[in-house]
Amino acid sequence: MRREILMQVEEADTKVAVVEDGQLVELYVERDMDQRVVGNIYKGVVKNILPGMQAAFVDIGLEKNAFLYVADARTEPAAGTDGLPIEEPPIQTLLKEGQEIMVQIAKEPVGSKGARITAQITLPGRYLVLMPTTEHVAVSRQIQGVAERKRLLELTQTLKPDKMGLIARTVAEGADEKELMQDRDQLLRVWDEIDRRFISTKQANMIYKDLVLSQRILRDIFSEDVNRLMVNSRGLYNQVIEFVQMMEPRLKNKVFVCNMEELFEKYNVEFEMKQALNRKVWMKNGSYLIFDHTEALTVIDVNTGKYVGSTDLMDTVLRTNMEAAREIARQLRIRNIGGIIIIDFIDMNSEAHKKKVLDAFENELKKDKVRTHVLGITPLGLVEITRKKVRQSLDSTLEAVCPGCHGKGRVPIESLSALSIEA
C-alpha cells in the first residue's frame, strides 16, 4: 500500500491529508483561532464535589470549569492483581474543595459543557508513552506479531522508571533499546519540567501544551510505512526537517516541497472534505449512505439508490453492502466519528452474506489506528460498533450550529409561520 501525507500550513489554519493508494482516508484541520486543548496539562483547583454524580468540577483557568469523574480522579490501576475490577472509592475520599491537583484534558469542551479531564497523565513520545502517575506496562494493540510484542514488553519493563508506567507505541515496532531509552529519557525531562511548573504556579493555569498539529503528525503518523511527506513551503520544509532530524533522521529523504493546490486537486482533498460534511454520501456504484448524528450516537443508513444490479436481489444487496462496508470505514476516518455508531446495512437473509460483509468491514477497520470495536449484528440486523474519541469530529471543527434551527436541521413550514404571525 502506498501511503502519502500532504501538509499545508497557512496563517489561519493547518490542513493535513493522509492518502492511501491515491485515495484520501484521513483529514486533520486545526485553526489558529480555535486551537485544540486535548493533551494539555493544567494545575487545577477543585471547586465543587458532587457525591451524587461521583464527580467534581475543577477550575483549570478556562472559561468553564472542567469535569472530573471518579474513575479519572484516581491513579491506581482499574483492576486488582486478580484482574477483576476494583470498587471505585467515593469521590469525596479522593478530593476536597480547594485542593490543587494536576490534570490533563481528555475531551474538548463542547457547547455548554466544559472539558473532561483526568488525573492519569500521559506523555506521548515517538516510541513510548510515559505515564508518570501510574505503574503500568503495555504494548500497542496495533502491533500484531507475537515475538515483537514479547520483545517490546520485556524492553518496556526494563526501561520503566520507578513508580511510573510505559506503553510501547505502534511506531516502536522494530525500534532498538537505544532508541527507546533516548525517547524515555526525553519524556522524563519533559515530566520534570511539568512537575516544576506545577509547584511554582500559584493559580489554576496551563503548565504544559501539547504539540501543534504539524508536529503531532510527524510524531504520531510519519514513519517508515509513509512513502512521501509533502509540504507547501520551503519554510515549513526546514521546520519539518529540523523536527525529523531530532526525532528520526532516516526519514529526511521522504520530505518534499510541492504545490499543494495541485496536490489537493489531484487527490480531491477539497471535494472529499465537502463530501465529509454532507449528510448523504454517494458511492461509485450509485448506492448511497446517510449519516445522522445525535447527542448519544451516530446512525448510518445504507441505500441501493441508483444501483439496481444485474443478477438478482440477493446479489444486488450483497454488492451494495460490500461497497458500503469499505466506504463507511473510510468515512469514519475522514470524518473522525467517535463514540457509539449504529449501521443499518440493507437486510440480508443469508448468514454467509452477513459474515462476508462483516469480515470485509472489520478488515477495512484494521487500517484505522483509532481503536474500534465491532460488537456484531443485533437481532434487528443492525451493526453496532464503538470508535474511540481522540479528537473533534470534522464537522464540529469546520461547522457551527445553525442559530435558526439550533442544530435541528428543520424549520417551520411557511403556512404555519404565517399563521403564528397572524395570531
C-alpha distance (Angstrom), angle and dihedral (degrees) to the residues before:
residue distance angle dihedral
M1 . . .
R2 3.80 . .
R3 3.81 112.1 .
E4 3.80 125.1 -168.8
I5 3.82 134.4 174.8
L6 3.82 123.0 -150.6
M7 3.81 114.5 -161.9
Q8 3.79 121.6 -171.1
V9 3.81 118.4 178.8
E10 3.81 118.1 -174.7
E11 3.80 133.1 167.4
A12 3.81 93.6 -94.2
D13 3.78 103.7 34.1
T14 3.78 149.8 -2.7
K15 3.81 123.5 -126.1
V16 3.78 124.2 -169.5
A17 3.80 122.8 -176.6
V18 3.81 124.5 -169.0
V19 3.80 113.6 -154.9
E20 3.81 125.7 -166.9
D21 3.81 118.7 -168.5
G22 3.79 90.3 -17.5
Q23 3.82 95.5 -51.0
L24 3.81 126.8 108.1
V25 3.82 111.0 -117.1
E26 3.81 105.2 160.5
L27 3.78 133.2 30.3
Y28 3.80 127.4 -172.2
V29 3.79 123.2 -171.2
E30 3.80 125.2 -179.8
R31 3.80 122.9 176.2
D32 3.79 121.4 -155.4
M33 3.81 90.3 -135.9
D34 3.80 91.2 54.5
Q35 3.80 106.8 37.8
R36 3.78 114.8 -179.3
V37 3.79 119.0 -113.4
V38 3.82 101.7 -164.7
G39 3.80 109.0 120.7
N40 3.80 94.2 24.5
I41 3.82 115.6 127.0
Y42 3.80 123.4 -138.8
K43 3.74 142.6 -173.5
G44 3.79 102.0 -124.4
V45 3.79 136.5 -170.3
V46 3.82 119.3 -146.2
K47 3.81 108.0 -122.1
N48 3.82 105.4 171.8
I49 3.79 134.0 13.0
L50 3.80 116.2 -155.5
P51 3.83 109.9 -164.0
G52 3.80 90.9 -179.9
M53 3.81 90.7 60.2
Q54 3.81 95.9 31.2
A55 3.79 88.8 -128.6
A56 3.79 142.4 102.1
F57 3.79 137.7 -143.3
V58 3.78 113.8 -129.6
D59 3.80 129.1 -165.0
I60 3.81 107.8 -134.5
G61 3.80 97.3 165.4
L62 3.82 96.9 -92.4
E63 3.81 126.5 118.7
K64 3.82 93.0 -95.4
N65 3.79 128.3 36.2
A66 3.80 113.7 -105.3
F67 3.82 124.4 -117.8
L68 3.82 119.7 -121.1
Y69 3.81 117.7 -171.3
V70 3.80 120.1 -154.8
A71 3.83 93.6 -112.3
D72 3.81 88.8 56.2
A73 3.79 94.3 44.4
R74 3.79 95.9 67.0
T75 3.79 124.5 67.7
E76 3.80 101.6 -159.5
P77 3.85 118.7 99.7
A78 3.82 119.1 -76.8
A79 3.81 90.6 -128.6
G80 3.78 133.8 49.0
T81 3.79 127.5 -124.0
D82 3.82 89.2 -84.4
G83 3.81 90.0 58.5
L84 3.81 93.6 -113.7
P85 3.83 119.5 127.1
I86 3.77 114.2 -96.3
E87 3.78 121.5 -131.4
E88 3.79 114.2 -96.7
P89 3.83 112.4 -114.4
P90 3.83 115.3 -129.5
I91 3.80 112.1 -86.9
Q92 3.82 90.9 -124.4
T93 3.82 90.3 62.5
L94 3.82 91.1 55.3
L95 3.79 101.1 43.2
K96 3.77 141.6 24.4
E97 3.79 131.1 -164.1
G98 3.80 112.9 -87.7
Q99 3.82 92.8 23.2
E100 3.81 116.6 141.0
I101 3.80 113.9 -132.7
M102 3.79 138.0 170.9
V103 3.81 113.0 -122.1
Q104 3.79 139.4 170.4
I105 3.80 126.7 -145.1
A106 3.80 110.7 -111.5
K107 3.83 99.1 173.2
E108 3.79 131.1 25.3
P109 3.81 119.8 -111.7
V110 3.82 108.5 -98.9
G111 3.80 124.9 -163.0
S112 3.79 109.5 -48.5
K113 3.81 92.4 -10.1
G114 3.78 121.5 97.1
A115 3.79 123.6 -135.4
R116 3.80 120.1 -71.5
I117 3.79 111.3 -124.8
T118 3.78 139.2 -170.0
A119 3.78 135.6 -156.6
Q120 3.82 88.9 -147.5
I121 3.81 98.1 95.3
T122 3.82 119.6 -155.7
L123 3.81 125.3 -171.8
P124 3.82 113.3 -166.9
G125 3.78 119.2 -151.9
R126 3.79 131.2 174.7
Y127 3.81 96.9 -79.9
L128 3.80 104.5 5.0
V129 3.78 142.5 42.2
L130 3.80 113.6 -141.6
M131 3.82 116.9 -148.4
P132 3.82 105.5 -166.8
T133 3.81 95.8 180.0
T134 3.80 102.6 48.8
E135 3.80 137.2 42.5
H136 3.78 106.7 -125.7
V137 3.81 135.1 133.2
A138 3.80 124.1 -163.2
V139 3.80 145.2 148.1
S140 3.81 125.7 -130.5
R141 3.79 113.4 -92.9
Q142 3.80 88.9 -134.9
I143 3.81 88.8 72.6
Q144 3.79 103.2 85.4
G145 3.81 105.7 175.0
V146 3.81 111.9 103.8
A147 3.81 94.6 -148.3
E148 3.82 93.1 47.4
R149 3.79 92.4 47.6
K150 3.80 90.1 51.6
R151 3.81 91.8 48.2
L152 3.80 93.5 49.8
L153 3.79 92.9 44.6
E154 3.81 90.7 54.3
L155 3.82 91.3 47.3
T156 3.81 94.2 49.2
Q157 3.80 90.5 48.5
T158 3.81 89.0 52.1
L159 3.82 94.3 45.8
K160 3.81 96.7 41.5
P161 3.81 110.6 121.4
D162 3.78 117.5 -126.8
K163 3.83 112.5 -80.6
M164 3.82 91.4 1.5
G165 3.79 136.0 95.5
L166 3.82 136.7 -129.5
I167 3.80 134.5 -159.3
A168 3.80 121.6 -165.2
R169 3.82 108.2 -134.0
T170 3.81 125.3 -139.8
V171 3.81 92.4 -101.3
A172 3.83 88.6 57.8
E173 3.81 88.9 77.7
G174 3.80 105.6 119.4
A175 3.82 94.6 7.1
D176 3.80 116.1 135.5
E177 3.81 128.4 -129.0
K178 3.81 93.5 -99.1
E179 3.82 92.3 56.1
L180 3.79 91.9 47.6
M181 3.80 91.9 47.3
Q182 3.81 92.5 51.1
D183 3.80 90.1 50.1
R184 3.81 91.6 48.8
D185 3.81 92.3 49.4
Q186 3.81 91.5 50.5
L187 3.81 90.8 51.0
L188 3.80 90.7 49.4
R189 3.81 89.9 54.1
V190 3.80 89.8 51.6
W191 3.80 90.4 49.1
D192 3.81 92.4 50.4
E193 3.81 89.3 54.4
I194 3.82 91.9 48.0
D195 3.82 90.6 50.2
R196 3.80 90.5 49.3
R197 3.82 91.6 50.9
F198 3.80 91.7 48.7
I199 3.80 90.5 56.5
S200 3.81 95.2 43.8
T201 3.83 98.2 43.2
K202 3.81 110.4 93.4
Q203 3.82 100.7 -162.0
A204 3.80 143.4 25.3
N205 3.78 105.7 -59.9
M206 3.81 145.8 128.9
I207 3.80 112.8 -81.0
Y208 3.83 99.7 175.1
K209 3.80 131.4 28.6
D210 3.79 121.2 -158.9
L211 3.81 119.7 -127.5
V212 3.81 121.0 -79.1
L213 3.81 117.9 -102.4
S214 3.81 97.3 -93.7
Q215 3.82 91.2 52.4
R216 3.82 93.3 44.7
I217 3.80 89.2 53.9
L218 3.80 90.3 53.0
R219 3.80 91.7 47.3
D220 3.80 99.1 42.1
I221 3.83 108.7 27.0
F222 3.81 111.1 19.0
S223 3.80 104.8 92.3
E224 3.80 143.1 130.5
D225 3.82 92.2 -71.0
V226 3.84 90.2 63.2
N227 3.81 112.1 92.6
R228 3.81 97.6 -164.4
L229 3.80 140.0 3.8
M230 3.80 110.9 -158.3
V231 3.81 122.9 -166.3
N232 3.80 130.9 -171.7
S233 3.81 103.2 -128.1
R234 3.78 143.7 31.2
G235 3.80 90.5 -122.1
L236 3.81 91.6 55.5
Y237 3.81 89.4 44.6
N238 3.82 90.1 57.4
Q239 3.83 91.3 48.6
V240 3.80 91.5 49.2
I241 3.81 93.0 47.8
E242 3.81 90.5 50.4
F243 3.81 91.7 50.9
V244 3.83 93.4 44.2
Q245 3.81 91.2 47.7
M246 3.78 88.7 58.7
M247 3.82 94.3 40.6
E248 3.82 107.4 36.3
P249 3.85 115.7 -16.0
R250 3.81 95.5 -169.1
L251 3.81 89.7 71.1
K252 3.83 94.4 62.0
N253 3.80 94.0 94.9
K254 3.81 90.0 60.8
V255 3.82 94.3 63.9
F256 3.85 119.2 95.5
V257 3.81 138.3 171.6
C258 3.81 111.9 -126.4
N259 3.80 142.7 167.0
M260 3.79 98.0 -94.0
E261 3.81 95.2 -164.7
E262 3.80 89.9 60.3
L263 3.80 92.0 44.4
F264 3.81 93.5 47.9
E265 3.79 88.2 50.1
K266 3.82 92.4 46.5
Y267 3.80 92.3 53.7
N268 3.84 95.1 35.8
V269 3.80 91.1 -122.0
E270 3.81 96.4 155.2
F271 3.82 91.9 44.5
E272 3.81 91.8 48.5
M273 3.81 90.5 48.1
K274 3.81 90.9 54.4
Q275 3.80 89.8 44.2
A276 3.80 89.7 53.2
L277 3.80 89.9 57.8
N278 3.80 93.1 53.0
R279 3.79 124.0 96.5
K280 3.81 90.9 -140.0
V281 3.82 122.7 53.8
W282 3.80 119.3 -170.2
M283 3.79 118.0 -146.6
K284 3.80 127.2 -146.8
N285 3.82 95.6 -102.2
G286 3.82 93.3 53.8
S287 3.80 97.8 -98.8
Y288 3.81 119.7 116.5
L289 3.80 145.7 -153.1
I290 3.81 129.3 -134.6
F291 3.82 119.4 -150.9
D292 3.81 118.3 -160.1
H293 3.81 122.0 178.7
T294 3.79 125.4 -157.1
E295 3.79 131.3 175.5
A296 3.82 90.6 -98.2
L297 3.81 105.6 34.4
T298 3.80 149.9 -11.9
V299 3.79 121.2 -106.3
I300 3.82 122.0 -156.9
D301 3.80 120.2 -167.1
V302 3.82 123.0 -163.3
N303 3.83 119.2 -147.7
T304 3.82 132.4 -179.5
G305 3.81 91.4 -137.8
K306 3.81 110.6 167.8
Y307 3.80 93.5 -8.2
V308 3.82 111.3 104.3
G309 3.80 99.6 164.5
S310 3.79 125.9 -141.0
T311 3.82 107.6 -116.0
D312 3.80 116.4 40.6
L313 3.80 140.6 -43.5
M314 3.82 95.8 -89.9
D315 3.80 91.1 52.2
T316 3.82 91.9 46.8
V317 3.81 91.5 50.8
L318 3.82 92.6 46.7
R319 3.80 93.7 49.4
T320 3.80 91.6 47.2
N321 3.81 92.8 49.3
M322 3.82 92.3 46.3
E323 3.80 90.6 52.3
A324 3.81 89.6 46.0
A325 3.82 92.6 50.7
R326 3.81 90.9 57.7
E327 3.81 95.1 43.3
I328 3.82 95.1 45.4
A329 3.81 91.2 53.2
R330 3.82 89.2 51.5
Q331 3.81 94.1 45.4
L332 3.81 91.6 51.0
R333 3.80 88.7 58.2
I334 3.82 96.1 43.4
R335 3.81 94.3 44.8
N336 3.82 91.9 36.9
I337 3.78 92.6 -137.7
G338 3.81 112.6 -176.3
G339 3.78 138.0 -178.9
I340 3.80 125.0 35.3
I341 3.81 115.6 -2.5
I342 3.83 125.4 -172.8
I343 3.82 119.1 -164.9
D344 3.79 121.3 -163.0
F345 3.79 104.1 -159.4
I346 3.80 116.7 -173.6
D347 3.83 108.9 -82.9
M348 3.81 114.4 -88.6
N349 3.80 122.6 -166.8
S350 3.80 95.2 -168.6
E351 3.82 115.2 86.2
A352 3.81 88.5 -156.4
H353 3.81 90.3 56.8
K354 3.81 91.5 48.2
K355 3.80 90.3 52.4
K356 3.79 92.2 46.8
V357 3.83 92.5 52.9
L358 3.81 93.2 44.4
D359 3.83 91.9 48.6
A360 3.82 91.1 49.3
F361 3.80 90.4 49.4
E362 3.81 93.6 49.6
N363 3.83 91.2 48.0
E364 3.81 90.3 54.1
L365 3.81 91.0 48.0
K366 3.82 90.3 56.3
K367 3.82 87.2 73.2
D368 3.81 88.8 61.5
K369 3.81 114.3 92.1
V370 3.80 90.9 -160.3
R371 3.79 110.7 92.9
T372 3.82 110.2 -102.8
H373 3.81 129.0 177.1
V374 3.81 123.0 -161.0
L375 3.80 106.8 -153.3
G376 3.81 95.3 -170.8
I377 3.80 136.8 -115.9
T378 3.80 119.5 -40.8
P379 3.84 123.5 -138.4
L380 3.82 86.5 -98.2
G381 3.80 90.3 57.9
L382 3.81 95.7 -107.4
V383 3.81 121.6 139.2
E384 3.80 113.6 -134.2
I385 3.79 121.1 -157.6
T386 3.79 137.8 162.3
R387 3.81 124.7 -148.8
K388 3.78 122.1 -168.4
K389 3.80 115.7 -111.7
V390 3.79 105.9 -127.7
R391 3.81 100.6 154.2
Q392 3.78 140.6 -1.1
S393 3.79 118.2 -64.9
L394 3.79 116.6 -105.3
D395 3.81 94.0 -111.0
S396 3.81 93.2 52.2
T397 3.82 88.6 51.0
L398 3.81 96.5 48.3
E399 3.81 103.5 28.2
A400 3.81 137.8 54.1
V401 3.80 128.0 -149.4
C402 3.82 111.7 -91.5
P403 3.83 109.4 -106.6
G404 3.81 90.2 -149.6
C405 3.80 100.9 56.4
H406 3.84 96.5 16.4
G407 3.78 92.5 -129.9
K408 3.80 95.7 -48.6
G409 3.79 92.4 112.2
R410 3.82 93.0 -140.9
V411 3.82 135.2 88.5
P412 3.83 131.6 -165.2
I413 3.81 114.6 -83.8
E414 3.81 114.9 -105.0
S415 3.81 96.7 -109.1
L416 3.82 92.5 54.1
S417 3.81 91.1 45.9
A418 3.81 90.0 53.1
L419 3.80 92.4 49.1
S420 3.82 92.2 50.7
I421 3.82 90.0 51.7
E422 3.82 91.6 49.9
A423 3.80 90.9 49.6
